């Protein structure tokens, strides 16, 4: 094949464009293919939904927690510290405060601020009555006495009334004398109410004041200063004594005023009422209000972040039980909220990872297995983290034990470091959000450990080297933990955390080795690590092939070189191509003499001359079946076994087909020759990698038959390669794989470069002259000969010299 002016691949000599690798004509939709695509889309969608549900379920398990013991008196199962600052109601302190409220119940006394004014008012009314009354006779005095009793409930005794002579009464009516008495009595009232105060029960007042529970309020419900309990006047006896012995003698000291003092004392005793009175109703109301306020705003206990609440084995008291119950409620609430967030975030992450795979890994078949393999590494790490929590690992310690390195190693070995970076980020974010760990510190440590695992796994060539990667992860974890301690202003990291981080790396390596084998077996996939092991030239099948069919072994080595170059040129999986090329012809070792590369003697070369074309074709085709059986017997992965039939596809075995046609034309009794009898059973290549090996096998066989031991030019090589590729292409061998015309062009150039390196030009070294021959020419003659060296093409046999 060659390229036309537009750069498209075309057939030489015809000028016609090659047909596209499709099962139907352009514009016609194959119903079976369309149905298969729909089925694949449904399977992929179901797989994504299933793994999404499994991921959310596992994260939900991480969110689950073992409730703390909340029974008073029961020992705590583990040490508990406050994960955050919080306050709770201290029921014990509240009950104690309520008991103190009852025992030290405030006793309410009311001070009547209107009492003094009312007494003054009654005093003025009394003197107004005196001024208005006629006191010239005994009858007038009687009338005055009746009015006094009626208005003020004051009854003058008979002796007092008799002693009130008309002259004295008239003197009282003297405006100057009456005003003086009124003034003096007002001063007495002021002294009694303001300087002494008058209480209804002095012993009770004194007891309440002494106990410190007395509360004095005025009638406007404002607090008042409590007077001296010793100076207050107990109504009525102490008031009467105070008036007669202290207050009135000060203003009426004369001996002839004794009757007046007695009358004034009687008057004031009736006018003056207690201004401080105990209120049981107010006391009860105050107590009820205090209790209500206490219940509405009970005593609270604040726990600071990281403050110890209870130690393991310690019997719980009421406060600790309340705190643990509160933490249970908060953890349950936070878990619910987190679960809702994780459901959404996980969906976003699945969508983002899907976009990443479509954008940056377009050659990846997003089938159910691929989806599962991408979800599995972070899911395994999250599941292991949950298992550690169930085994009693404190959630704060999960930061140092989360197996992020497992994600990095598995993803890097299964896919690539780039995919590993994405999956490590996914696992760290999901677990960091789901756990009660240390947030940002958890994510940073997980990312550093996971990224280190992904990078270090690139150079792994044997399973034992995974342990070396685990050592690297442990060292990176130790460095990261130390740096985080300094960032958090710690003088030095906790040695226990450093040990946990280091052991984490080694544990991740061991778990990776176990799960890598399980994944390879369960999903039937071949990792790069497995491919490297298979292509180490130490596999028993390769050794047997070298011993039993050395020609086929050399052919295999040449095919490997061509196939690797082509795979590297188009970005295919060169390790898979290499492994497939190594094992594609293992079936030939059972009957090696029937294949031309192993025919050394004359008898070997006549092996097929004694057979009919049909028998020869049967033997040739049978090496495919026998190779597959050998592959299964020796435990080759199915992906490698697929190379054995697919590298032939349904290709026509042309030599024996032509021989059968010749014999049919020469014979009159043979049945017509059917082309399908001389084709390999297939299937055709299903992947780019198997198609590359098919082309490499064909090109190597063609080059070996045409160019071994002879001279060759680049044009001849290019034509041979082009013809081989065109033949396979036009035969429809690539109809079932995603190989494109651009791929074919790149593969052709890779083959040409590789073959040119094998069949390269060399200077023909002259033989050394014998001693009896003349010396070589010198001077101008020598220079003339040196300008035109003899050039010869040395084939593989000659190049060995």
C-alpha positions in Angstrom: 0.0 0.0 0.0 1.0 3.6 -0.4 -0.5 7.0 0.3 -2.2 9.1 -2.4 -2.0 12.9 -2.5 -4.6 13.3 0.2 -2.6 11.1 2.6 -5.1 8.2 2.4 -4.1 4.6 2.1 -4.6 3.1 -1.3 -3.8 0.0 -3.2 -0.8 0.0 -5.5 -1.5 -0.4 -9.2 -5.3 0.1 -9.0 -5.7 3.6 -7.7 -8.9 2.5 -5.9 -9.4 3.2 -2.2 -9.5 0.2 0.2 -12.7 -0.7 1.7 -13.3 0.4 5.3 -13.2 -2.3 7.9 -16.9 -2.7 8.4 -19.3 -5.5 8.1 -21.9 -3.7 6.0 -21.9 -1.1 3.3 -21.6 2.6 4.4 -24.9 4.1 5.4 -26.4 0.8 6.3 -26.9 0.0 9.9 -26.2 -3.6 10.9 -29.1 -4.5 13.3 -27.0 -7.1 15.1 -24.2 -4.6 15.6 -26.6 -1.9 16.8 -28.3 -4.3 19.2 -24.9 -5.3 20.5 -23.9 -1.7 21.1 -27.2 -1.1 22.9 -26.6 -4.2 25.1 -23.1 -3.0 25.9 -24.4 0.4 26.8 -27.0 -1.1 29.1 -24.4 -3.4 30.7 -22.0 -0.5 31.2 -24.8 1.6 32.8 -25.9 -1.2 35.0 -22.3 -1.9 36.0 -21.7 1.8 36.9 -24.9 1.9 38.9 -24.1 -1.3 40.7 -20.5 -0.2 41.6 -21.8 3.3 42.6 -24.3 1.6 44.9 -21.6 -0.6 46.4 -19.3 2.3 46.9 -22.0 4.3 48.7 -22.8 1.3 50.8 -19.2 0.8 51.9 -18.9 4.5 52.7 -22.1 4.2 54.6 -20.5 1.4 56.6 -17.6 3.6 57.4 -20.0 6.2 58.6 -21.6 3.7 60.9 -20.3 3.7 64.5 -20.6 1.7 67.6 -22.7 3.8 70.1 -21.0 4.7 73.3 -22.3 3.1 76.5 -24.7 5.6 78.2 -25.9 3.6 81.2 -24.9 5.2 84.5 -22.6 2.9 86.5 -21.6 0.8 83.5 -17.9 0.8 82.6 -16.8 2.6 79.5 -15.6 0.4 76.6 -13.0 2.8 75.4 -11.4 6.1 76.0 -13.5 9.0 74.8 -12.3 12.5 74.2 -14.4 15.3 72.9 -14.1 15.4 69.1 -15.3 19.0 69.2 -16.3 21.7 71.7 -19.9 21.2 73.0 -22.2 21.9 75.9 -24.7 19.6 77.6 -27.2 20.0 80.4 -25.7 19.0 83.7 -28.7 17.3 85.3 -26.9 16.7 88.5 -25.9 20.3 88.9 -29.4 21.4 87.9 -31.0 19.2 90.5 -28.5 20.4 93.1 -29.4 24.0 92.2 -33.0 23.2 92.5 -32.4 21.7 96.0 -30.5 24.8 97.0 -33.4 26.9 95.7 -35.8 25.1 98.0 -33.5 25.1 101.0 -32.5 28.7 100.5 -35.8 29.8 99.1 -36.0 33.6 98.9 -38.5 35.0 101.5 -40.3 38.0 100.0 -41.2 40.9 102.2 -43.1 43.9 100.8 -42.5 47.5 101.8 -45.6 49.6 101.5 -44.3 52.9 100.1 -47.8 54.4 100.4 -48.1 53.7 104.2 -46.5 56.9 105.3 -48.6 59.0 103.0 -51.8 57.3 104.1 -50.8 57.9 107.8 -50.2 61.6 107.1 -53.5 61.8 105.3 -55.3 60.3 108.3 -53.4 62.6 110.7 -54.5 65.6 108.7 -58.1 64.4 108.7 -57.9 64.1 112.5 -56.7 67.7 112.9 -59.3 68.9 110.5 -61.9 67.2 112.6 -60.4 68.9 115.7 -60.6 72.3 114.0 -64.2 71.8 112.9 -65.5 70.5 116.3 -67.0 72.6 119.1 -65.2 71.6 122.3 -66.9 74.1 124.8 -68.9 71.6 126.8 -68.9 67.9 127.7 -71.6 67.3 125.1 -69.2 68.8 122.5 -66.5 66.5 123.8 -68.8 63.5 123.5 -69.7 64.4 119.9 -66.0 64.8 119.1 -65.3 61.4 120.7 -68.0 59.8 118.6 -66.7 61.4 115.4 -63.2 60.3 116.3 -64.3 56.7 116.8 -66.4 56.8 113.7 -63.7 58.2 111.4 -60.5 56.8 113.0 -61.7 54.0 115.1 -60.2 55.8 118.1 -62.1 55.5 121.4 -61.2 58.0 124.1 -61.4 56.5 127.5 -63.7 58.1 130.0 -60.8 59.3 132.1 -59.2 60.9 129.2 -62.4 62.6 128.2 -63.0 63.9 131.7 -59.5 65.2 131.9 -60.0 67.1 128.7 -61.2 70.3 130.2 -62.8 72.9 128.0 -59.9 75.2 128.5 -57.4 72.6 127.1 -59.6 71.8 124.2 -59.8 75.4 123.4 -56.1 75.7 123.6 -55.8 72.8 121.1 -57.9 74.8 118.8 -55.4 77.6 118.9 -54.1 77.7 115.4 -50.5 78.0 116.5 -50.7 75.1 119.0 -52.6 72.9 116.6 -50.1 73.4 113.8 -47.2 72.6 116.2 -48.8 69.4 117.3 -49.6 68.4 113.7 -46.0 69.1 112.7 -44.6 67.2 115.6 -46.7 64.2 115.0 -45.8 64.2 111.3 -42.2 64.0 112.3 -42.9 61.1 114.5 -44.6 59.3 111.6 -41.6 60.0 109.4 -39.2 58.7 112.0 -41.2 55.6 112.5 -41.5 54.7 108.8 -38.2 55.8 107.4 -35.7 55.4 110.2 -37.1 52.4 112.0 -39.6 50.7 109.7 -42.6 48.7 111.1 -42.9 45.0 110.5 -45.7 42.6 111.1 -43.5 39.8 112.5 -40.1 40.9 113.8 -38.8 37.5 114.8 -39.6 36.1 111.4 -38.0 39.2 109.8 -34.9 38.7 111.9 -34.7 35.0 111.1 -35.0 35.5 107.3 -32.4 38.3 107.4 -30.0 36.2 109.4 -30.4 33.2 107.0 -29.7 35.5 104.1 -32.9 34.6 102.3 -34.8 37.8 103.0 -35.7 39.8 99.9 -37.3 43.2 100.3 -39.4 44.7 97.4 -41.6 47.8 97.3 -45.1 47.8 96.0 -43.7 48.6 92.5 -41.8 45.3 92.7 -38.4 47.1 92.9 -35.8 45.8 95.4 -35.3 47.8 98.5 -32.5 48.1 101.0 -33.1 45.8 103.9 -33.3 47.8 107.2 -31.4 46.7 110.3 -33.4 43.8 111.8 -32.6 45.0 115.3 -34.1 48.5 114.9 -37.3 47.7 113.1 -40.5 48.0 115.2 -42.7 45.1 115.8 -46.3 46.1 115.3 -48.2 46.9 117.5 -46.4 46.5 120.9 -43.0 47.8 120.0 -44.6 50.6 118.1 -46.7 51.6 121.1 -43.6 51.5 123.3 -41.6 53.5 120.8 -44.2 56.2 120.6 -44.6 56.6 124.4 -41.0 56.3 125.4 -39.0 57.7 122.6 -40.8 59.5 119.9 -43.5 61.6 121.7 -41.5 62.6 124.7 -39.1 64.2 122.4 -41.8 66.6 121.2 -44.0 66.7 124.3 -41.5 66.6 127.2 -43.6 68.4 129.9 -45.1 66.4 132.7 -48.5 68.1 132.2 -48.5 66.7 128.6 -48.7 63.0 129.7 -52.4 62.9 128.9 -51.7 64.4 125.5 -48.8 61.9 124.9 -51.1 59.1 125.7 -53.8 60.4 123.5 -51.3 61.0 120.7 -49.8 57.6 121.1 -53.3 56.1 120.9 -54.0 58.2 117.8 -50.7 57.3 116.1 -51.1 53.6 117.0 -54.3 53.6 115.1 -53.1 55.7 112.2 -49.7 54.0 111.7 -49.8 50.7 109.9 -46.9 48.3 109.3 -45.0 49.2 106.1 -43.0 45.9 105.9 -45.1 42.8 105.6 -44.2 39.1 104.8 -45.9 37.9 101.6 -46.2 34.1 101.4 -47.9 34.5 98.0 -45.0 36.5 96.6 -42.6 34.0 98.2 -44.2 31.1 96.5 -44.5 32.9 93.2 -40.8 33.8 93.4 -39.8 30.2 94.1 -42.0 28.9 91.2 -40.4 31.5 88.9 -36.9 30.6 90.0 -37.6 26.9 89.4 -39.1 27.7 86.0 -36.0 29.8 85.1 -33.8 27.0 86.3 -35.6 24.4 84.2 -35.6 26.7 81.2 -32.0 27.6 81.6 -30.5 24.6 83.4 -26.9 24.3 84.5 -24.7 23.4 81.6 -21.3 21.8 81.3 -18.9 22.7 78.5 -16.4 20.2 77.1 -13.4 21.6 75.2 -12.1 19.9 72.0 -9.9 16.9 72.9 -10.9 17.1 76.5 -11.2 13.7 78.1 -14.7 12.6 78.9 -14.2 9.1 80.2 -11.4 6.6 80.3 -11.8 2.9 79.4 -13.2 0.9 82.3 -14.3 3.9 84.3 -17.9 3.6 85.6 -20.1 6.3 84.0 -21.6 9.0 86.2 -24.7 10.9 85.1 -22.7 13.8 83.5 -20.5 11.4 81.5 -23.6 9.3 80.4 -25.3 12.5 79.2 -22.2 13.6 77.3 -21.8 10.2 75.6 -25.5 10.2 74.7 -25.1 13.7 73.2 -22.1 12.5 71.2 -24.1 9.5 70.0 -26.9 11.8 68.8 -24.4 14.2 67.1 -22.6 11.4 65.4 -25.8 9.9 64.1 -26.9 13.3 62.8 -23.6 14.0 61.3 -23.5 10.6 59.7 -26.8 11.2 58.1 -25.8 14.5 56.7 -22.5 13.1 55.6 -24.2 10.2 53.9 -26.4 12.6 51.9 -23.3 14.6 50.9 -21.3 11.5 50.0 -24.1 10.2 47.8 -23.9 13.4 45.8 -20.2 13.8 45.9 -19.7 10.1 44.9 -22.0 10.6 41.9 -20.0 13.7 40.9 -16.7 11.8 41.2 -18.0 8.9 39.2 -19.1 11.3 36.5 -15.7 13.2 36.6 -13.7 9.9 36.4 -15.8 8.8 33.5 -15.1 12.0 31.7 -11.4 11.7 32.4 -11.3 8.1 31.0 -13.2 9.2 27.9 -11.1 12.2 27.4 -7.6 10.9 28.2 -7.9 7.2 27.7 -10.0 7.0 24.5 -8.7 3.5 23.6 -10.0 2.1 26.8 -13.1 -0.1 26.4 -15.5 1.1 29.1 -17.2 -2.2 29.7 -18.4 -3.7 32.9 -15.0 -5.2 33.8 -13.2 -2.0 33.2 -15.7 -0.1 35.4 -15.2 -2.7 38.1 -11.4 -2.5 37.9 -11.4 1.3 38.2 -13.7 1.3 41.2 -12.0 -1.7 43.0 -8.8 -0.1 44.3 -10.4 2.8 46.2 -13.2 0.5 47.3 -10.8 -2.0 48.7 -8.9 0.7 50.6 -12.2 2.1 52.1 -13.3 -1.4 53.0 -10.0 -2.2 54.8 -10.3 1.1 56.6 -13.8 0.2 57.8 -12.6 -3.2 58.9 -9.8 -1.6 61.0 -12.4 0.6 62.7 -14.5 -2.4 63.5 -11.5 -4.1 65.0 -11.2 -1.2 67.4 -8.8 1.2 65.7 -9.6 4.8 67.0 -10.9 7.0 64.3 -8.1 9.5 65.0 -5.6 6.8 64.2 -7.2 6.1 60.8 -5.2 9.0 59.4 -2.0 7.0 59.8 -3.3 3.6 58.8 -5.5 4.4 55.8 -4.1 2.2 52.9 -3.8 4.9 50.3 -0.6 3.1 49.0 -2.8 0.1 48.1 -4.8 2.3 45.7 -1.7 3.8 44.1 0.1 0.4 43.6 -3.0 -1.5 42.4 -4.1 1.2 40.0 -0.6 1.8 38.7 0.0 -1.9 38.1 -3.5 -2.4 36.6 -3.6 0.8 34.5 -1.0 3.6 34.7 0.4 6.1 37.2 -1.9 8.8 35.7 -5.0 6.7 36.5 -3.5 5.8 39.9 -3.3 9.6 40.7 -7.0 10.0 40.0 -8.1 7.0 42.0 -5.9 7.9 44.9 -7.5 11.4 44.9 -10.9 9.8 44.8 -10.2 7.4 47.7 -8.6 10.0 49.9 -11.5 12.5 49.4 -14.3 10.0 49.9 -12.7 8.4 53.0 -11.6 11.8 54.4 -15.2 13.1 54.1 -16.7 9.9 55.5 -14.4 9.4 58.5 -14.2 11.3 61.8 -10.5 11.6 61.3 -8.4 14.8 61.2 -9.8 16.2 57.9 -7.1 18.0 55.9 -4.3 16.1 57.6 -5.9 12.8 56.6 -6.3 13.8 53.0 -2.7 15.2 52.7 -1.1 12.1 54.2 -3.2 9.8 52.0 -2.4 11.8 48.8 1.4 11.8 49.5 1.5 8.1 50.3 -0.8 7.2 47.4 1.1 9.3 44.8 4.4 7.9 46.0 3.0 4.4 45.5 1.9 5.2 42.0 5.2 6.7 41.0 7.3 4.0 42.5 5.2 1.2 40.9 6.2 2.3 37.4 9.6 0.5 37.7 8.2 -2.7 39.2 9.4 -5.7 37.1 8.8 -8.5 39.6 6.3 -9.2 42.4 9.1 -9.1 44.9 9.8 -5.5 44.0 6.3 -4.5 45.4 7.8 -4.8 48.8 10.4 -2.2 47.8 7.6 0.1 46.9 6.0 -0.5 50.3 9.3 0.6 51.9 9.2 3.8 49.8 5.6 4.5 50.9 6.6 4.0 54.6 9.4 6.5 54.2 7.2 9.1 52.5 4.6 8.6 55.2 7.2 9.2 57.9 8.4 12.4 56.2 4.9 13.7 55.6 3.8 13.0 59.3 6.9 14.9 60.5 6.2 17.9 58.2 2.5 18.0 59.3 3.6 18.0 62.9 5.8 21.0 62.3 3.0 22.7 60.4 0.7 22.1 63.4 3.3 23.8 65.7 4.2 20.6 67.4 7.7 20.3 68.8 8.1 16.8 67.4 5.8 14.1 65.9 4.4 11.3 68.0 6.7 8.3 67.6 3.6 6.0 67.5 2.3 7.9 64.5 5.6 7.6 62.7 5.7 3.9 63.3 2.1 3.6 62.1 2.9 5.5 58.9 6.0 3.4 58.2 4.2 0.1 58.8 1.3 1.3 56.7 3.5 1.2 53.6 4.7 -2.3 54.2 1.2 -3.5 55.0 0.0 -1.9 51.7 2.6 -3.8 49.8 1.6 -7.2 51.3 -2.1 -6.5 50.7 -1.3 -5.5 47.1 0.5 -8.7 46.4 -2.5 -10.7 47.6 -5.2 -8.7 45.9 -3.2 -8.5 42.6 -3.3 -12.3 42.3 -7.0 -12.3 43.2 -7.9 -9.6 40.7 -5.9 -11.3 37.9 -7.7 -14.6 38.6 -11.2 -13.2 39.2 -11.3 -10.8 36.2 -9.1 -12.9 33.9 -6.9 -9.9 33.2 -3.2 -9.7 32.6 -1.3 -6.9 34.4 1.9 -5.5 33.2 3.6 -7.3 36.0 2.3 -10.6 34.8 3.3 -9.7 31.2 6.8 -9.0 32.4 7.0 -12.3 34.1 5.7 -14.1 31.0 8.2 -12.5 28.7 11.3 -13.1 30.8 12.4 -16.0 28.4 12.3 -18.3 31.4 8.8 -19.6 30.8 8.7 -23.4 30.3 6.8 -23.0 27.0 9.4 -20.7 25.6 12.2 -23.0 26.6 10.5 -26.0 25.0 9.8 -24.0 21.9 13.5 -23.2 21.7 14.5 -26.8 22.1 11.9 -28.5 20.0 11.4 -25.9 17.2 14.4 -23.6 17.1 13.4 -22.2 13.7 10.0 -21.2 15.1 11.7 -19.8 18.2 13.9 -17.5 16.0 10.8 -16.6 14.0 9.1 -15.7 17.3 12.0 -13.5 18.4 11.9 -11.6 15.1 8.1 -11.2 15.3 8.5 -9.8 18.9 10.9 -7.1 17.6 8.6 -6.1 14.8 5.4 -6.2 17.0 7.0 -4.2 19.8 8.1 -1.4 17.4 4.6 -1.2 15.9 2.9 -1.2 19.3 5.2 1.6 20.5 4.5 3.6 17.3 0.7 3.6 17.7 0.6 3.7 21.5 -0.8 0.1 22.0 0.0 -2.1 25.0 3.5 -3.1 24.0 3.9 -5.5 26.9 0.7 -7.3 25.9 1.9 -7.4 22.3 5.3 -8.7 23.3 3.8 -11.5 25.4 1.3 -12.4 22.7 4.1 -12.5 20.2 6.2 -14.8 22.3 3.4 -17.4 22.7 1.6 -17.1 19.3 3.3 -20.1 17.7 3.8 -22.5 20.7 1.6 -25.1 18.9 4.3 -25.6 16.3 6.6 -27.4 18.8 4.4 -30.6 18.7 5.0 -31.1 14.9 7.9 -28.8 14.2 9.1 -30.5 11.0 5.9 -29.6 9.1 6.7 -25.9 9.3 9.2 -24.4 6.9 11.3 -22.5 9.4 12.1 -25.8 11.2 12.9 -27.8 8.0 16.6 -28.3 8.0 17.2 -31.7 6.3 15.9 -32.8 2.9 13.5 -35.2 4.6 12.1 -32.4 6.6 11.5 -30.3 3.5 9.7 -33.2 1.9 7.3 -33.6 4.8 4.3 -32.3 2.9 5.1 -33.9 -0.4 3.8 -37.2 1.0 0.5 -35.6 2.1 -2.5 -34.3 0.3 -3.1 -30.5 0.5 -6.1 -31.2 2.7 -4.0 -33.2 5.2 -1.3 -30.6 5.1 -3.8 -27.8 5.8 -5.2 -29.9 8.7 -1.8 -30.2 10.2 -1.0 -26.5 9.7 -4.4 -25.4 11.2 -4.1 -27.9 14.0 -1.1 -26.0 15.5 -3.6 -23.3 16.5 -5.7 -25.7 18.5 -2.7 -27.5 20.0 -1.2 -24.1 20.9 -4.3 -23.1 22.8 -4.4 -26.4 24.6 -0.8 -26.0 25.6 -1.5 -22.4 26.8 -4.3 -23.6 29.0 -2.2 -26.5 30.3 0.6 -24.1 31.4 -1.8 -21.6 32.9 -1.4 -18.8 30.3 -3.9 -16.0 30.8 -6.8 -16.0 28.3 -5.7 -12.7 26.9 -2.4 -14.3 25.8 -4.1 -17.5 24.6 -6.3 -15.2 22.4 -3.2 -14.3 20.3 -2.8 -17.9 19.1 -6.0 -18.1 17.0 -6.4 -14.4 16.3 -3.0 -13.8 14.9 -4.1 -16.0 12.0 -7.7 -14.9 12.0 -9.5 -16.5 9.0 -6.5 -16.1 6.7 -6.2 -18.3 3.6 -3.4 -20.8 3.6 -2.5 -19.9 0.1 0.2 -22.4 -0.8 -1.9 -25.5 -0.1 -5.0 -23.8 -1.5 -3.2 -23.2 -4.8 -1.8 -26.8 -4.7 -5.3 -28.1 -4.2 -6.6 -26.1 -7.1 -3.8 -27.4 -9.3 -4.5 -31.0 -8.4 -8.3 -30.4 -9.0 -7.6 -29.1 -12.5 -5.4 -32.0 -13.2 -7.8 -34.6 -11.8 -11.2 -35.6 -13.1 -12.5 -37.2 -10.0 -11.7 -34.7 -7.2 -14.4 -32.7 -5.6 -14.4 -29.0 -6.2 -12.0 -27.1 -3.9 -13.7 -25.0 -1.3 -11.8 -21.9 -0.1 -13.2 -22.1 3.5 -11.5 -25.5 3.9 -8.2 -23.8 3.5 -8.8 -20.9 5.9 -7.9 -20.7 9.6 -11.0 -21.1 11.8 -10.5 -17.7 13.4 -11.7 -15.6 15.1 -10.4 -12.5 13.4 -8.3 -10.1 15.6 -10.5 -8.6 18.2 -8.0 -6.0 19.5 -5.3 -3.8 18.1 -2.7 -5.9 19.9 -3.7 -9.1 18.2 -3.9 -7.4 14.8 -0.3 -6.1 15.3 1.0 -9.6 15.9 -0.9 -10.8 12.9 0.8 -8.2 10.7 4.2 -8.7 12.3 3.9 -12.5 11.8 3.1 -12.0 8.1 5.7 -9.4 7.4 8.4 -11.3 9.2 7.6 -14.5 7.2 7.6 -12.5 4.0 10.9 -10.8 4.8 12.6 -14.0 5.9 11.6 -15.8 2.7 12.5 -12.9 0.3 15.5 -11.1 1.8 17.5 -13.6 3.9 21.0 -13.9 2.4 20.4 -11.4 -0.4 20.7 -7.8 -1.1 17.8 -5.5 -0.2 16.9 -1.9 -0.6 14.5 0.2 1.4 12.0 0.3 -1.5 11.9 -3.4 -1.7 11.3 -3.7 2.0 8.6 -1.0 1.9 6.8 -2.8 -1.0 7.0 -6.1 0.8 5.6 -4.7 4.0 3.0 -2.7 2.1 1.8 -5.8 0.2 1.5 -7.9 3.3 -0.6 -5.2 5.1 -2.8 -4.6 2.1 -3.4 -8.3 1.7 -4.6 -8.7 5.3 -6.6 -5.5 5.1 -8.4 -6.4 1.9 -9.1 -9.9 3.2 -11.2 -8.2 6.0 -9.0 -9.5 8.8 -9.3 -6.2 10.7 -13.1 -5.9 10.4 -13.6 -6.8 14.1 -11.0 -4.7 15.8 -10.6 -0.9 16.2 -7.5 -0.7 13.9 -7.7 2.5 11.7 -6.0 3.4 8.5 -3.8 5.8 10.4 -2.7 2.9 12.6 -1.8 0.8 9.6 0.3 3.6 8.1 2.2 4.0 11.4 2.7 0.3 11.7 4.0 0.1 8.2 6.7 2.7 8.9 7.6 1.0 12.1 8.0 -2.3 10.3 10.2 -0.7 7.6 12.5 0.9 10.2 12.9 -2.4 12.1 13.6 -4.4 8.9 16.0 -1.9 7.7 17.9 -2.3 10.9 18.0 -6.0 10.4 18.9 -6.0 6.7 21.3 -3.0 6.9 24.2 -2.2 4.6 27.7 -3.0 5.7 31.2 -2.4 4.3 32.7 -5.6 2.9 35.8 -6.1 4.9 38.7 -7.2 2.6 40.7 -10.3 3.4 44.2 -9.7 4.9 46.9 -10.2 2.2 49.3 -13.1 2.5 52.9 -12.3 3.3 54.0 -13.3 -0.2 51.7 -10.7 -1.7 52.9 -7.2 -2.5 52.1 -4.4 0.0 49.0 -2.4 -0.4 49.3 0.7 -2.7 50.3 4.0 -1.2 50.1 7.6 -2.0 47.7 8.9 -4.6 46.9 5.3 -5.7 45.9 4.4 -2.2 43.8 7.5 -1.8 42.1 6.8 -5.1 41.2 3.3 -3.9 40.0 4.6 -0.6 37.4 6.9 -2.2 35.5 4.0 -3.7 35.1 1.2 -1.1 33.5 -2.0 -2.0 29.9 -2.1 -0.5 28.0 -5.3 -0.1 24.7 -6.2 1.5 25.2 -8.6 4.3 22.2 -10.7 5.3 21.6 -12.2 8.7 24.0 -15.1 8.1 26.8 -12.9 6.9 26.3 -10.3 9.5 27.1 -12.8 12.2 30.7 -12.6 11.1 
